[in-house]
Amino acid sequence: MMTGWQTTLLWGVAALVVAATVVSFVLWGLNGPAYLVDLIAAYCF
């Protein structure tokens, strides 16, 4: 059985994943795939 803090951590991680997915789809819709590719390249290189 999971304790309270583990459940909270799991919900927090799930919320971050959902938020990141929503933001990526919004950026994709506004600027197309080139924006996301440029964003990833800027942070990785």
N, C-alpha and C positions, 0 to 999 in steps of 0.2 A: 504494500500500500504506500502511496506517495504522501509525504508530509505536506503541510501548508505551503512552505516556501518552494518546494519542488513544483507544486501545482501552479503557483504564481509565476515561477520562472518559465514553465512550459507555456502558459498563456501569454506571457510577455514576448517570448521568442516567436510564437505563432502570430501575434499581433504585428511584430516587426516584419515578418515575412510577408504578411498580407499587405501591409503599408508599402513595402518596397515594390511589391508586384503592381499595386495600384498606381504608384508614382511612375513606374516604368511604362505602363500602358498609357498613362496620360501624356508623358513625354513623347512616346511613340506616335500618339494620335496628333499631337500639336506640331511636331517637327519631323516626323518620319524616322526611319531607322538610323539615318546618318548621325542624328544627335546623340543617340545612345552609344553608337560606336565611337564617336569623338569623345564622349564623356569617359568611357572605359579606357580609351587610349590615353587620355590626359592623366588619369589616376595611376595607370600601370606603367607608363613609360616616361 
